[in-house]
Amino acid sequence: PADIVLVLDTSGSMGDEGKLAQAQQGLVRFLDQLSARDRVALLAFADQPALVRPLTEMQPAGKQNLAAAIQGLFPDGGTAVYDATNQGVDYLLQAQDPKHIAAVVVLTDGEDNKSTAAVQDVVTRLRGTSESGTVRVFTIAYGVEANRDALKAIAEAGGGKQYDGDPNNIDAVYTSISSFF
């Protein structure tokens, strides 16, 4: 089983070209790929990160509640992807079941413009956690404005993988990530 924190960009630019709506649909389909024993949390971020739903088992009711929370998000504000990534990792380190695979999946469409942490802070921190094999970080550069170099550095430091996504292929990206769990 897996414990997964979905870290989703809800900044204002996610309202462009239906990006947030497509990401929401992709996430709901991602939930359908998971086992009932998996647990998923949702952390949304714009100017700052906020835990929307704690780790929830993917039993029918839990999955339905999480899907509703995902669908209820709306775009507004700036982009604090580095702070959100750190918060997602912190939350998972505190809440994960040591018998579960632990992963953070970060999706962002833009350049970080609100975090107190820098990309190098996140990378340095993740190198320490990934060496012990506790949390893997997967990143999705969603659209042309995303900082692919920063997201790739974060994914590599977190022992995961960086993906390129857009509203047309986000389902396939989430399907590929789900194969790790």
Accessible surface in RSA format (square Angstrom, percent):
REM  Atomic radii and reference values for relative SASA: ProtOr
REM  Chains: A
REM  Algorithm: Lee & Richards
REM  Probe-radius: 1.40
REM  Slices: 20
REM RES _ NUM      All-atoms   Total-Side   Main-Chain    Non-polar    All polar
REM                ABS   REL    ABS   REL    ABS   REL    ABS   REL    ABS   REL
RES PRO A   1    53.89  39.3  32.02  29.2  21.86  79.5  39.35  32.5  14.53  90.3
RES ALA A   2     0.81   0.7   0.80   1.2   0.01   0.0   0.80   1.1   0.01   0.0
RES ASP A   3     0.00   0.0   0.00   0.0   0.00   0.0   0.00   0.0   0.00   0.0
RES ILE A   4     0.00   0.0   0.00   0.0   0.00   0.0   0.00   0.0   0.00   0.0
RES VAL A   5     0.00   0.0   0.00   0.0   0.00   0.0   0.00   0.0   0.00   0.0
RES LEU A   6     2.20   1.2   2.20   1.6   0.00   0.0   2.20   1.5   0.00   0.0
RES VAL A   7     1.81   1.2   0.00   0.0   1.81   4.4   0.15   0.1   1.66   4.5
RES LEU A   8     1.47   0.8   1.37   1.0   0.10   0.3   1.47   1.0   0.00   0.0
RES ASP A   9     0.00   0.0   0.00   0.0   0.00   0.0   0.00   0.0   0.00   0.0
RES THR A  10    11.22   8.0  10.97  11.1   0.25   0.6   1.11   1.5  10.12  15.3
RES SER A  11     1.82   1.5   1.82   2.4   0.00   0.0   1.82   3.9   0.00   0.0
RES GLY A  12    33.26  41.0   0.00   N/A  33.26  41.0  22.91  62.9  10.35  23.2
RES SER A  13    46.68  39.4  37.60  50.2   9.08  20.9  37.26  79.4   9.42  13.2
RES MET A  14     0.06   0.0   0.00   0.0   0.06   0.1   0.00   0.0   0.06   0.1
RES GLY A  15    40.37  49.8   0.00   N/A  40.37  49.8  16.41  45.0  23.96  53.7
RES ASP A  16    77.87  54.5  72.31  72.0   5.56  13.1  17.62  41.5  60.25  60.1
RES GLU A  17   151.34  86.9 110.47  83.6  40.88  97.3  56.97 110.2  94.37  77.0
RES GLY A  18    34.88  43.0   0.00   N/A  34.88  43.0  28.75  78.9   6.13  13.7
RES LYS A  19    17.21   8.4  17.21  10.6   0.00   0.0   2.54   2.3  14.67  15.6
RES LEU A  20     7.18   4.0   6.98   5.0   0.21   0.5   6.98   4.9   0.21   0.6
RES ALA A  21    48.86  44.9  44.46  68.6   4.40  10.0  45.85  64.6   3.01   8.0
RES GLN A  22    62.25  34.8  61.96  45.3   0.29   0.7   5.08  10.8  57.17  43.4
RES ALA A  23     0.00   0.0   0.00   0.0   0.00   0.0   0.00   0.0   0.00   0.0
RES GLN A  24    12.20   6.8  12.20   8.9   0.00   0.0   0.04   0.1  12.15   9.2
RES GLN A  25    73.78  41.3  72.09  52.7   1.69   4.0  16.91  36.0  56.86  43.1
RES GLY A  26     0.47   0.6   0.00   N/A   0.47   0.6   0.00   0.0   0.47   1.1
RES LEU A  27     1.62   0.9   1.62   1.2   0.00   0.0   1.62   1.1   0.00   0.0
RES VAL A  28    36.95  24.3  36.78  33.3   0.18   0.4  36.78  32.0   0.18   0.5
RES ARG A  29   107.37  45.1 106.62  54.3   0.76   1.8  59.07  80.7  48.30  29.3
RES PHE A  30     2.25   1.1   0.00   0.0   2.25   5.9   1.31   0.8   0.95   2.7
RES LEU A  31     0.47   0.3   0.47   0.3   0.00   0.0   0.47   0.3   0.00   0.0
RES ASP A  32    93.97  65.8  70.48  70.1  23.49  55.6  26.79  63.1  67.18  67.0
RES GLN A  33    94.05  52.6  55.30  40.4  38.75  92.3  15.65  33.3  78.40  59.5
RES LEU A  34    14.18   7.9   2.20   1.6  11.98  30.1   3.83   2.7  10.35  27.9
RES SER A  35    54.66  46.2  41.14  54.9  13.52  31.1  46.22  98.4   8.44  11.8
RES ALA A  36    47.28  43.5  38.47  59.4   8.81  20.0  39.34  55.4   7.94  21.0
RES ARG A  37   153.26  64.4 148.87  75.9   4.40  10.5  63.83  87.2  89.44  54.2
RES ASP A  38     7.25   5.1   7.25   7.2   0.00   0.0   0.00   0.0   7.25   7.2
RES ARG A  39    53.02  22.3  53.02  27.0   0.00   0.0   9.66  13.2  43.36  26.3
RES VAL A  40     0.00   0.0   0.00   0.0   0.00   0.0   0.00   0.0   0.00   0.0
RES ALA A  41     0.00   0.0   0.00   0.0   0.00   0.0   0.00   0.0   0.00   0.0
RES LEU A  42     0.00   0.0   0.00   0.0   0.00   0.0   0.00   0.0   0.00   0.0
RES LEU A  43     0.59   0.3   0.59   0.4   0.00   0.0   0.59   0.4   0.00   0.0
RES ALA A  44     8.26   7.6   7.26  11.2   0.99   2.3   7.45  10.5   0.80   2.1
RES PHE A  45     1.97   1.0   0.00   0.0   1.97   5.1   1.97   1.2   0.00   0.0
RES ALA A  46    16.71  15.4  15.37  23.7   1.34   3.0  15.37  21.6   1.34   3.5
RES ASP A  47    72.03  50.5  62.51  62.2   9.52  22.5  23.22  54.7  48.81  48.7
RES GLN A  48   134.17  75.0 126.33  92.3   7.83  18.7  30.35  64.6 103.81  78.7
RES PRO A  49    24.16  17.6  10.62   9.7  13.54  49.2  10.62   8.8  13.54  84.1
RES ALA A  50    55.03  50.6  50.39  77.8   4.64  10.5  55.03  77.5   0.00   0.0
RES LEU A  51    72.12  40.2  42.77  30.6  29.35  73.8  42.77  30.0  29.35  79.0
RES VAL A  52    53.90  35.5  29.10  26.3  24.79  59.7  34.55  30.0  19.35  52.5
RES ARG A  53    71.71  30.1  71.70  36.6   0.01   0.0   5.38   7.3  66.34  40.2
RES PRO A  54    71.99  52.5  71.99  65.6   0.00   0.0  71.99  59.4   0.00   0.0
RES LEU A  55    24.62  13.7   3.72   2.7  20.90  52.5   3.72   2.6  20.90  56.2
RES THR A  56    22.99  16.3  18.99  19.3   3.99   9.5  19.25  25.9   3.74   5.6
RES GLU A  57    87.76  50.4  82.47  62.4   5.29  12.6  20.08  38.8  67.67  55.3
RES MET A  58     3.32   1.7   0.00   0.0   3.32   7.9   0.00   0.0   3.32   4.4
RES GLN A  59    80.15  44.8  80.15  58.6   0.00   0.0  31.57  67.2  48.59  36.9
RES PRO A  60   108.73  79.2 100.14  91.3   8.58  31.2 105.67  87.2   3.06  19.0
RES ALA A  61    67.16  61.8  62.12  95.9   5.04  11.5  64.90  91.4   2.27   6.0
RES GLY A  62     9.73  12.0   0.00   N/A   9.73  12.0   7.35  20.2   2.38   5.3
RES LYS A  63    44.61  21.8  44.61  27.4   0.00   0.0  20.62  18.6  23.98  25.5
RES GLN A  64   131.36  73.5 124.39  90.9   6.98  16.6  39.20  83.4  92.16  69.9
RES ASN A  65    74.87  51.6  70.62  68.2   4.25  10.2   6.17  14.9  68.70  66.4
RES LEU A  66     0.00   0.0   0.00   0.0   0.00   0.0   0.00   0.0   0.00   0.0
RES ALA A  67    18.68  17.2  18.57  28.7   0.10   0.2  18.68  26.3   0.00   0.0
RES ALA A  68    65.75  60.5  49.70  76.7  16.05  36.5  57.19  80.5   8.56  22.7
RES ALA A  69    19.63  18.1   5.97   9.2  13.66  31.1  17.18  24.2   2.45   6.5
RES ILE A  70     0.00   0.0   0.00   0.0   0.00   0.0   0.00   0.0   0.00   0.0
RES GLN A  71    90.81  50.8  71.02  51.9  19.79  47.1  38.18  81.3  52.63  39.9
RES GLY A  72    56.43  69.6   0.00   N/A  56.43  69.6  34.36  94.3  22.06  49.4
RES LEU A  73    30.82  17.2  20.85  14.9   9.97  25.1  21.75  15.3   9.07  24.4
RES PHE A  74   143.64  71.9 136.33  84.4   7.31  19.0 136.63  82.8   7.01  20.1
RES PRO A  75    49.71  36.2  34.45  31.4  15.26  55.5  34.45  28.4  15.26  94.8
RES ASP A  76    95.23  66.7  89.45  89.0   5.78  13.7  14.50  34.1  80.72  80.5
RES GLY A  77    37.57  46.3   0.00   N/A  37.57  46.3  22.38  61.4  15.19  34.0
RES GLY A  78    10.53  13.0   0.00   N/A  10.53  13.0   8.67  23.8   1.87   4.2
RES THR A  79     6.55   4.7   6.55   6.6   0.00   0.0   0.00   0.0   6.55   9.9
RES ALA A  80     0.21   0.2   0.21   0.3   0.00   0.0   0.21   0.3   0.00   0.0
RES VAL A  81     3.58   2.4   3.58   3.2   0.00   0.0   3.58   3.1   0.00   0.0
RES TYR A  82    20.20   9.4  20.20  11.5   0.00   0.0  13.92  10.5   6.28   7.7
RES ASP A  83    28.43  19.9  23.77  23.7   4.66  11.0  10.32  24.3  18.11  18.1
RES ALA A  84     0.00   0.0   0.00   0.0   0.00   0.0   0.00   0.0   0.00   0.0
RES THR A  85     0.39   0.3   0.39   0.4   0.00   0.0   0.00   0.0   0.39   0.6
RES ASN A  86    26.22  18.1  26.22  25.3   0.00   0.0  11.81  28.4  14.41  13.9
RES GLN A  87    64.50  36.1  62.09  45.4   2.41   5.7  25.25  53.7  39.25  29.8
RES GLY A  88     0.00   0.0   0.00   N/A   0.00   0.0   0.00   0.0   0.00   0.0
RES VAL A  89     0.11   0.1   0.11   0.1   0.00   0.0   0.11   0.1   0.00   0.0
RES ASP A  90    52.67  36.9  50.98  50.7   1.69   4.0  14.89  35.1  37.78  37.7
RES TYR A  91    42.08  19.6  38.61  22.0   3.47   9.0  35.84  26.9   6.24   7.7
RES LEU A  92     0.00   0.0   0.00   0.0   0.00   0.0   0.00   0.0   0.00   0.0
RES LEU A  93    67.42  37.5  43.51  31.1  23.91  60.1  43.67  30.7  23.75  63.9
RES GLN A  94   151.76  84.9 113.46  82.9  38.30  91.2  43.48  92.6 108.28  82.1
RES ALA A  95    36.65  33.7  17.49  27.0  19.16  43.6  26.26  37.0  10.39  27.5
RES GLN A  96    35.52  19.9  20.22  14.8  15.30  36.4   8.90  18.9  26.62  20.2
RES ASP A  97    46.84  32.8  41.88  41.7   4.96  11.7  12.08  28.4  34.77  34.7
RES PRO A  98   123.35  89.9  94.93  86.5  28.42 103.3  96.73  79.9  26.62 165.5
RES LYS A  99   181.32  88.5 151.84  93.2  29.48  70.2 104.03  93.6  77.29  82.3
RES HIS A 100    30.01  16.4  19.99  13.9  10.02  25.6   8.76   9.0  21.25  24.7
RES ILE A 101    79.02  45.0  70.19  52.3   8.83  21.3  77.59  55.9   1.43   3.9
RES ALA A 102     4.73   4.3   0.10   0.1   4.63  10.5   0.10   0.1   4.63  12.3
RES ALA A 103     0.12   0.1   0.12   0.2   0.00   0.0   0.12   0.2   0.00   0.0
RES VAL A 104     0.00   0.0   0.00   0.0   0.00   0.0   0.00   0.0   0.00   0.0
RES VAL A 105     2.45   1.6   0.85   0.8   1.60   3.9   0.85   0.7   1.60   4.3
RES VAL A 106     0.32   0.2   0.32   0.3   0.00   0.0   0.32   0.3   0.00   0.0
RES LEU A 107     1.28   0.7   1.28   0.9   0.00   0.0   1.28   0.9   0.00   0.0
RES THR A 108     0.72   0.5   0.72   0.7   0.00   0.0   0.72   1.0   0.00   0.0
RES ASP A 109     0.70   0.5   0.18   0.2   0.52   1.2   0.00   0.0   0.70   0.7
RES GLY A 110     9.33  11.5   0.00   N/A   9.33  11.5   7.72  21.2   1.61   3.6
RES GLU A 111    96.11  55.2  89.69  67.9   6.42  15.3  48.61  94.0  47.50  38.8
RES ASP A 112    25.11  17.6   6.05   6.0  19.06  45.1   1.37   3.2  23.75  23.7
RES ASN A 113   101.12  69.7  68.66  66.4  32.46  78.2  39.15  94.2  61.97  59.9
RES LYS A 114   107.12  52.3  82.85  50.8  24.27  57.8  34.54  31.1  72.58  77.3
RES SER A 115    26.16  22.1   0.38   0.5  25.78  59.4   0.38   0.8  25.78  36.1
RES THR A 116   135.90  96.7  97.91  99.3  38.00  90.6  83.56 112.2  52.34  79.1
RES ALA A 117    18.96  17.4  10.54  16.3   8.43  19.2  14.19  20.0   4.77  12.6
RES ALA A 118    53.57  49.3  48.43  74.7   5.14  11.7  53.09  74.8   0.48   1.3
RES VAL A 119    44.50  29.3  43.54  39.4   0.96   2.3  43.54  37.8   0.96   2.6
RES GLN A 120   101.82  56.9 101.69  74.3   0.13   0.3  55.53 118.2  46.29  35.1
RES ASP A 121    75.54  52.9  66.39  66.1   9.15  21.6  20.19  47.5  55.35  55.2
RES VAL A 122     0.00   0.0   0.00   0.0   0.00   0.0   0.00   0.0   0.00   0.0
RES VAL A 123     4.31   2.8   4.31   3.9   0.00   0.0   4.31   3.7   0.00   0.0
RES THR A 124    85.35  60.7  77.66  78.7   7.68  18.3  67.22  90.3  18.12  27.4
RES ARG A 125    76.65  32.2  63.95  32.6  12.69  30.2  43.52  59.5  33.13  20.1
RES LEU A 126     0.13   0.1   0.13   0.1   0.00   0.0   0.13   0.1   0.00   0.0
RES ARG A 127   127.26  53.4 126.58  64.5   0.68   1.6  41.59  56.8  85.67  51.9
RES GLY A 128    47.04  58.0   0.00   N/A  47.04  58.0  32.98  90.5  14.06  31.5
RES THR A 129    21.95  15.6  18.46  18.7   3.49   8.3  21.95  29.5   0.00   0.0
RES SER A 130    30.90  26.1  15.65  20.9  15.25  35.1   6.26  13.3  24.63  34.5
RES GLU A 131   147.57  84.7 109.07  82.5  38.51  91.7  49.48  95.7  98.09  80.1
RES SER A 132    81.06  68.5  43.64  58.2  37.42  86.2  49.79 106.0  31.27  43.8
RES GLY A 133    58.16  71.7   0.00   N/A  58.16  71.7  29.85  81.9  28.31  63.4
RES THR A 134    50.13  35.7  42.64  43.2   7.48  17.8  45.57  61.2   4.55   6.9
RES VAL A 135     0.86   0.6   0.00   0.0   0.86   2.1   0.20   0.2   0.67   1.8
RES ARG A 136    88.27  37.1  88.27  45.0   0.00   0.0  32.48  44.4  55.79  33.8
RES VAL A 137     0.00   0.0   0.00   0.0   0.00   0.0   0.00   0.0   0.00   0.0
RES PHE A 138     0.52   0.3   0.52   0.3   0.00   0.0   0.52   0.3   0.00   0.0
RES THR A 139     0.20   0.1   0.20   0.2   0.00   0.0   0.20   0.3   0.00   0.0
RES ILE A 140     0.00   0.0   0.00   0.0   0.00   0.0   0.00   0.0   0.00   0.0
RES ALA A 141     0.00   0.0   0.00   0.0   0.00   0.0   0.00   0.0   0.00   0.0
RES TYR A 142     0.00   0.0   0.00   0.0   0.00   0.0   0.00   0.0   0.00   0.0
RES GLY A 143    13.25  16.3   0.00   N/A  13.25  16.3  13.25  36.4   0.00   0.0
RES VAL A 144   134.87  88.7 109.74  99.3  25.13  60.6 111.50  96.9  23.37  63.4
RES GLU A 145   119.77  68.8 108.13  81.8  11.64  27.7  40.23  77.8  79.53  64.9
RES ALA A 146     8.56   7.9   0.00   0.0   8.56  19.5   0.00   0.0   8.56  22.7
RES ASN A 147    41.00  28.3  34.26  33.1   6.75  16.2  11.78  28.4  29.22  28.2
RES ARG A 148    79.76  33.5  76.07  38.8   3.69   8.8  49.38  67.5  30.38  18.4
RES ASP A 149   119.89  84.0 111.42 110.9   8.47  20.0  32.97  77.6  86.92  86.7
RES ALA A 150     7.83   7.2   3.19   4.9   4.64  10.6   7.28  10.3   0.54   1.4
RES LEU A 151     2.71   1.5   2.71   1.9   0.00   0.0   2.71   1.9   0.00   0.0
RES LYS A 152   108.36  52.9 108.36  66.5   0.00   0.0  51.36  46.2  57.00  60.7
RES ALA A 153    37.39  34.4  31.12  48.0   6.27  14.3  35.72  50.3   1.68   4.4
RES ILE A 154     0.25   0.1   0.25   0.2   0.00   0.0   0.25   0.2   0.00   0.0
RES ALA A 155     0.25   0.2   0.25   0.4   0.00   0.0   0.25   0.4   0.00   0.0
RES GLU A 156   111.43  64.0  89.58  67.8  21.85  52.0  43.04  83.3  68.39  55.8
RES ALA A 157     6.42   5.9   0.11   0.2   6.31  14.4   5.09   7.2   1.33   3.5
RES GLY A 158     0.04   0.1   0.00   N/A   0.04   0.1   0.00   0.0   0.04   0.1
RES GLY A 159    37.33  46.0   0.00   N/A  37.33  46.0  28.49  78.2   8.84  19.8
RES GLY A 160    20.23  24.9   0.00   N/A  20.23  24.9   0.28   0.8  19.95  44.7
RES LYS A 161   105.88  51.7 101.75  62.4   4.13   9.8  58.70  52.8  47.18  50.3
RES GLN A 162    38.02  21.3  20.60  15.1  17.41  41.5   3.51   7.5  34.51  26.2
RES TYR A 163    21.11   9.9  17.02   9.7   4.09  10.6  20.63  15.5   0.48   0.6
RES ASP A 164    78.58  55.0  65.35  65.0  13.22  31.3  25.68  60.4  52.90  52.8
RES GLY A 165     4.38   5.4   0.00   N/A   4.38   5.4   1.72   4.7   2.66   6.0
RES ASP A 166    53.58  37.5  53.58  53.3   0.00   0.0  16.83  39.6  36.76  36.7
RES PRO A 167    29.73  21.7  23.23  21.2   6.50  23.6  23.23  19.2   6.50  40.4
RES ASN A 168   146.69 101.2 109.17 105.5  37.52  90.3  30.27  72.9 116.42 112.5
RES ASN A 169    55.39  38.2  51.86  50.1   3.54   8.5  26.27  63.2  29.12  28.2
RES ILE A 170     2.50   1.4   2.25   1.7   0.24   0.6   2.25   1.6   0.24   0.7
RES ASP A 171    52.53  36.8  49.49  49.3   3.04   7.2  29.80  70.1  22.73  22.7
RES ALA A 172    65.43  60.2  53.26  82.2  12.16  27.7  59.53  83.8   5.90  15.6
RES VAL A 173    10.35   6.8   8.21   7.4   2.14   5.1  10.29   8.9   0.06   0.2
RES TYR A 174     4.22   2.0   4.22   2.4   0.00   0.0   1.57   1.2   2.65   3.3
RES THR A 175    64.92  46.2  62.90  63.8   2.01   4.8  49.69  66.7  15.23  23.0
RES SER A 176    46.68  39.4  38.39  51.2   8.29  19.1  26.45  56.3  20.23  28.3
RES ILE A 177     0.00   0.0   0.00   0.0   0.00   0.0   0.00   0.0   0.00   0.0
RES SER A 178    11.93  10.1   5.47   7.3   6.46  14.9   1.39   3.0  10.55  14.8
RES SER A 179    91.58  77.4  52.84  70.5  38.74  89.2  49.93 106.3  41.65  58.3
RES PHE A 180    71.72  35.9  51.99  32.2  19.73  51.4  58.00  35.2  13.72  39.3
RES PHE A 181    55.90  28.0   1.89   1.2  54.01 140.5  24.18  14.7  31.72  90.8
END  Absolute sums over single chains surface
CHAIN  1 A     7685.9       6014.5       1671.4       3952.8       3733.1
END  Absolute sums over all chains
TOTAL          7685.9       6014.5       1671.4       3952.8       3733.1
